[in-house]
Amino acid sequence: MPNQSPQGTTPLTRAARWLLAHPVWMFILFAVWVGATLGLRPLFVPDEGRYVGVALAMLHSGDWLIPKLDGLPFFHKPPLFYWITASSLAVFGLHEWAARAAPFLAALASAFTLFWFLNRYVNRRAAGLSLLILASFPLFFDAAQFASMDMLVGSLIAITILLLAHVSQQLMAGKTATKLLILAYATAGLGMMTKGMIGFVLPGMVITFWLLWHRRFTHLYRLISLPGLAVFLAIVLPWFVLMELKFPGFLHYTFIYQQFDRYLDSSFNNPQPIYFYVMILFGGLLPWAVGMLLLSAYPATRQQLKIAEHRDLKSLGIIWLASILVFFSLPTSKLIGYILPTVPAIALLLTLMLEQALQRSADNAPNLRRWHTRIITLATLGAFLGLSSVFIFAYIDKKSHKNITLEVKPLIAANARVVFYNYYYFSVPFYLNRPQPVLVTGAWDNPNNFKSDGAGTELYTSGKFDGAAAKEILISPTALDDMIKAANAGTAPPVWVFIHRDEAQRLPVFTAEQPRAQDQKTAIYCFGCTP
């Protein structure tokens, strides 16, 4: 490598050694790298707009118990993500980067836990290498700044797995780790409060398979902790019980419909082939995915994987990756974020491979430098791909309605009515920052219109939990016509309507008006406003 010192080291090597000796600075650099582009792009729709909008509604209403989408109870997911996001918005204000606090903090937490685990069971170099790998995984980098539940629940699942594996390792050494076992139950409870039963089912599945593989049969019951169960129930039980008491049928909707039915039924959104997640992982982990395949092809690497050193950690990574990959590949409906719990497992396996390669080359300076060059090259390429993807996505994303919303926001009076015509513009409530729900037109009297996934179905099913609010918010096009007539006559407040441009061109009430703002697909009209 260039600039080699007389001692056989390079400035880059010395910097790496200094960072390994000062892990706090490693995490500061990791956090700065992952968080620097949090606010680069507008909220992605529908997902980021939906979930951040629910959190903002909590902040506006002061009701932190009941998640609400446009004023209607929204029980697709439990509330932990909303609580974190609403807290961030309350402290830092309405900024895109503040709206992405939950995935960012989750990424830091999972990276810290993997660092801690590898530092304990391998060495500090392997722990630091895992941070470098995670930071340069494009999929991990992008997910850490995407406001949805996936990174949060994926990180909590990973943390729970690592904590339970640590407890088992301690039992093998004749020790106990009671507090960390209880902490594992707590993180499983937080996982359930993020996205339901996968928060504890997936860690339990991975650890059970791993214990059976290593014939640690007694650990199957020694990992059962009554204090841990008490902590788990204290985290999850109050909210679920309260919601069922307030909204009878909530538990059936949450667990049967939203989890079992969505897992087993092929009629939900985004059907994909069974190999979908293999493709996502390969593409999302470039160039490390190619490097890992090439590394696995070396006979020496295959031989190293067979030796006893760290065999339990290798099997943990393989079982962790394989079991969750199979679990999410079986259903027909697939979304990219579902596979995030496997990413720390891949980082674990790749770290072990590279650490063994570095150890084998310890006495061969040229070979060691080659491995350093390979690692630095892969990390640099991965970091470039991750950063580039954020910039590219920010440039090509044309679905955001941020600009036209901010254009009309100063013109909308506090008493004005805002209406979405036959569509829900998910990011608009965040940029409008109005405490009142918007009104949404649609054929709400016909249940057959709401049997497939979509914004209309989400509002329709949410309205079933609060019929009185639904009557006020979910209106018919005829009701909108009456509002427009009253606003134009000056007997009612102004009415602002967001509508698809092509639909507006077919309706006489809109063709007679000039839009106040518009983009390629959406137009905004005001009725009862002064010219």
N, C-alpha and C positions, 0 to 999 in steps of 0.2 A: 504494500500500500504506500502511497506517497507520503513525503514528509516524515519518514521513519526516523526515530531518535536513536541515539547510540544504544540505548537499553532495549531496543527491539520493539518499542511501542510507538503508536502514532498519537497525534493530538486527539483524534476521535476515540481511540481506545482509552486514553487517560480521562477524557470527559465521561466516558461510560463508567469507568471505575469510580470516578468521583460521585456520579449520580447513584450508583449502587450503594455507596457509603452514606448517601444522604437521600433516603427514599422519599422524604417529604417533598423535596424538589422534583422528584420523579412524578409524584402525583399532581403537583402544581402544573408542571408542563403538560401532563396528560389532560388535566381539566381545561387548561387554556386552549389546547389543540382541539379538543372535542367541542368546547363551548364557543369558540371564536365566531362561528358562523350561525349561531342559533337564530339570530334575527335577520338573516340575509334575505329570506323570501317571505311572501305573504302566506297566510294559512292555506294549506291545501284543502280542497273540498272534494268529497264531503267529509272525510274523516276528521281532520284537524278542526274544521269549522264546527262540526257536530259536538265533539267532546269538549273543546274549549268553550263553546257556547253554553253547554250545560254547566260548566264550572263558573262562568261569568254570571249565569242566572242565579246560582247559589249566592254569589257575592251581592248581587243587586237585591235579592229578596230577603237575605238574612236567614233563609231556611237551608241549613247545611245537612239536613237529614234526608230530604227527598230530592233526588236528582230530577231536574225538569228540562225537557226540550221544548222551547217556546211556550213555557208556562204549563206544560202537561207532564205528569209523572213519567219518567223515562227509566225503565228498569232493565235495559239491555245488559248493563254491567253494574256491579257494586260500586260504591262511591269513592274508594281510596284515591284514584287518579283525580277525580273532581276536587277532593279536599286539598290535595297537594297543589293543584293548578290554581284553585281559587285563592289559596293562601299566598301563592307567589304573585298573583295579580293584585291582591290586596296590599302587599308590601312594596312591589316594584312598579305597579301601574300597568296599563293596558299596552303592553309591547309584545311582539311576537316571541322574542327571546324569553320573556317571563312566562308566556303561555306554554313554553316547552321545558319548564323546569323539571317536571316529573321524569321524562325519559333521560334527561341529562343527569340528574342525580342518581337515577337507577343505573345508568352506565358506569358512573363512578363507583357506586357501591359494589357492583358485580366485579369490576376490575380490581378493586381493593381486596375483595374476598379471595379472588383467584391468586393475587399476589401473596397474600398472607398464607394461603394453603401451600403454594409452591415453595415459598420461603421456608416453611416449616418442614416440608417433606422432601425437598430436593436441595435447593440452595438459593442464595440471593440473586445470582446471575439468572437462573431460570425464572425467578419471580419477576425480575426486571424485563426479561425477554417476553414474558406473557403480556406485559403492558404495551410493549412495542408492537406486538402482533395484533392485539385488540385494537389499538389506535390506528393501525394501518389496514384493518379489515374494512373495505368500503361499506359492507352491509351493516356492520356494527356502528361505524361512524355516522352513516345516514340515519339509522334508527334512533341514535342517541339524540337527534334533533328533530324528531317527528312526534308531534303531540297526539299519541294514542296510548292505549293500555299495553301494547305489545312489548315494548322495551321494559316497562315497569314489571309486568308479570314474568317476563322471561328472566329478568335479573333476579327477582325474588325466588323463582324456581331454581336457578343456578346456585344462589346463595344457600338455599335450603339443602340442596344436594351436597355441596361442599362441606357444610356444617355437619350433616349426618355422616358423611364419609370420614370426617375428622374424628368424630366420636367413636366410630367403629375402629379406626386406626389406634386410638387411645386404648380401647378395650383390648385390642390385640397386644398392646404393650403392657397390659396389666394395670392400666390407669383408668380414671374416669374423667368425664368432662360434662358434669351435670348442668352447669350454667349454659354452656354452648348447646347442649341438647335442648334445653328449654328455649334458647334463642332460635333454634331451628324450627320448633313448633310455632314460635311467634312469626317468623318470616313466612312459614306456610300459611298462617292465618292472614297475614297481610296479602299474600298471593291470592287467597280466596276473596279477600275484600277488594281485589283489583279486577279479577276476571273469573271468579267462580271456582268450581271444584278442581280445575286443572292446577290451581295453586298448591294443593296438597296431593292430588292423585299422581301427577307426573313425578315429583320428587320421590314419593313412596314407591312408585313403579320402578324407577331407576335404581334406587337403593336396594329394594327387595331382590331384583335380578342380580345385582352386583354381589350381595351377600350370599345368595344361593350359588352363584358361580364359584365363589371362593369357599363355599361350604362353611360359612360362618353362621350356622343355623341358630346358635344361641343368641346371636345379635338381633335376630328377628324380634325377639321379645325384650331383649335388653335395651333396645332403642325405643321401646314404649315407655313413656314418662307420664305419670299421672299429673305432676305439676305442669308439664308441658301441655298436656291435654287441657288443663284448666286455663292456661294462658291462651291457647288456641281458641277455646270456646268463649273466653272473655273478650277476645278480639272480634269474633265473627257473630256470635249469637245475638247480642243486643240489637244490632241493626236489622238483621233478618227477621227477628221476632217482632220488632216494632213495625216493620213494613207489612208483615202479614196481618197484624192486628189492625192496622190502619186501612190496608187494601186487601181484603180477603181474595185469595186466588193468586197473590203475589208469588208465593213459593212455587206453585205449579208453573206459573209463567216463567219464572227465573230459572228453575232447575230442569223442568221437563221440556218446555218449549225452547228456551234460549240455549240450553246446553245439550240435552240428550237428542231432541229432535233435530237441532241444527247440525249435530255431529253425524247423525245417522241418515238424515234425509238428503237426497241429491237435488232437491228443487231449490235450495238456497243459492245465493249468488256465487259467481266466479267458479264454475266447474272447471277442473283441470285434470290432466292425466296423472297417473300414480307416480310418475317420475318427476313431477313438477318441482318438488323441493330439492331434489338432487341437482337440477338445473339451476335453481335459485342459489343454492349454496356454492355451486361451482362458479357462477358468474359473480355473486356477491362477495366472494372471498378471493377474487383475483388480485394480484398474481400469486398469492399464497397457495391457492388451490392447485395450481400447476406445480409450484415448488414442492408441495406436499406429495403429489403424485410421483414426481421425479425422485424425491428423497426416498419414498417407499419402494421405488424400483431398484434401489441399490441393494445388492446382496448383503452388504455389511449392515445396512439399516435393518433389513428383515431379521438378520441374525441378532442384532441388538434388541429388537422387540421381543425376542424369545427368551432372553436371559432374565434372571430373577430380579435384577435391580429395577425397582419401581414398577414391577409387574402389576401390582395392585392398582397403581395410579393409571397405568395404560389401559387396564381392563375397565376401570371406572369411566375413562373417556370414551372408549369404544361402546360400552353398554349404554352410556348416557346418550351418545349420538344416535346409535342404532335404534334404541327403543322409542325415543321421541320422534325420530324421523319416520318410523313405521306408524306410530300412533297418528300422526297428522297426515300421512300419505294415504291412509285407507279411505277416509271420507272423500266424496266427490268434490265438495266445495272446499276451496283452498285459498288462503290469503297469505301474502308474503310474510307478514309479521308473525304468523303463527310459529315459524320455524326458528325464531330468535333464541329460544332456550337452548338450542344445540350449539350456538356459536362459542360460548365459553368452553364447551367440551372439545371443540375443534382446536381452540387456542391451547388447551391443556395438552392435547395429543401432539400438536405441532411443536410446542415448547419442549416436551420430553424428547422428541426426535432430534431437534436442533441442539439441545443440551448434550445429548449423547454424542452427537457429531463433534461438538466442541471439545468434549472430554477426550474423545479418541485422538483428536489433533493436538492435544495440549503439548506434546513433546516434539511436534513437527511444525516449526514456525511458518514455513510457506503454506502448508495445508491449513493452518489455523487462520492465516490472513485471507486465504481463499474463502473460508467459511464466513469470516467477518464481512467480506465483500458481498457474498451472496445474500446474507441476512440484510445488510444495509440496502442493497439494490432492491430486494423484494419489498422491504418496508417503505422505501422511497416511492416505488411504483404504486404500491397500495395506497399510500397517503395521497399521492397525486390523483389517483382514480377516485378516491373518496371525496376529496375537495372539489375536483372537477365536476363530479356528479351533482353536488349541491349547487354549484354555479350554473350548470347546464339546466338543471331542473327549474331553478329560479327564472331562467331566461325563457324556457319553452312553455312553462305553465301558463296557459291562457284562461284557466277556469276561475281564477280569483276575481272577485268583484271589488277588490280593495279600492282601486282608483276612482271608479264611478261612485262608490259609496261615500268616500271622503269628499268627493266633489259636491254632493248634495247635502251632506250632513249638516253644514252650517245653516242651510235653508229650511230644515225640517223643524217646525215649532214643537214645543214640548207637548201640546195637546193634539197634534196631528196624528192621524191614523196611518200606519204603514202596513201595506198589504202585499203579500207575495201571490202572484196569480198562477195557480195550478202547479206550483213548484216551490220547493223550499231552498232558498239561497243561503247555504249553511254558514258562510263566513260573514255575511252582512251584519247580523246582530252584534258580532264582536266589534266591527269597525264603526257601527252606529252608536254602540254603547248606550242603548236606551233601556231603562228598567222595565218598560212595558213589553209584553210579547207582541210580535207582529201577528197580523191576521193572515190566514192562508185560505185561498179558495180551492174548491175541489168538489167532486161528486161524493161527498161524505155519507150520503144516505144509501149508497150501494156497496155492501161488503165485498161483492165480487171484484171490485176494483183494487182490493188491497190484500191479495193472496200471495204476492211475490215480494221480494225484498225491494226496498226503495224508500225514499223520503216520505212519500204519502202513506205507506204502510206503517212506518215508524210513528208518524203522528196519529194515525187512525188507532193503532193498538194502544198508544199512550193515552189517547182520549177515553178509552174504555175504563181507565182507572179514576178519571175525574170527569164525569159527564157534564157537570155544570160549566166547568172551565172550557171543555171542548165545544159547547154550544156557542160560547163567546168568541173563541179563537178560530175554529174551523168553520168557515162560512161558505155559502154558495155563491156562484157568480151573480145570481139575481140579487142577493143581499149587497154585494159590492155595487151593482148598478144603482141601488137605492141610496147607498152612501155617497156615490159620485153625484147623483142628482141633488142631494141635500147640500153637499159641499159646494157645488156650483151655484146653488141658490143662496148661499151664505147662511143657511140655517144649521149648519153642522161644521165641525172642524175640517180643515183640508185633508185630502186623502192622497197619499203617495203610494204609487203602485210600481212594483218591480215585475217585469214581464219579459218573456222571450220576444225578441223583435219580430220574428216571423209570425208569432201568434197575434201580436199587436196589429200587424198589418191586415189581419183578417177581421178585426172587430171595429165597427164604426165608431164606438166611443173613444177609441184610441187614435184612429186615423184622422180624426178631426182635431187632434192636439199635437203639439210639438214636444218631444221628450226633453226633459231637463238635463239628462245625461244618458249616454249610451256607449256600449262597446260593441265588439263583433257580434255578440249573441243576445245581449240584454239591454233593455231600455227602461228608463225610470221616468214616470209621468207624475205630474201633480195636478189634482183637480181641486178647485176652490182656492188656488193660490193666486196672488196678484201677478200680472204679467212681468 
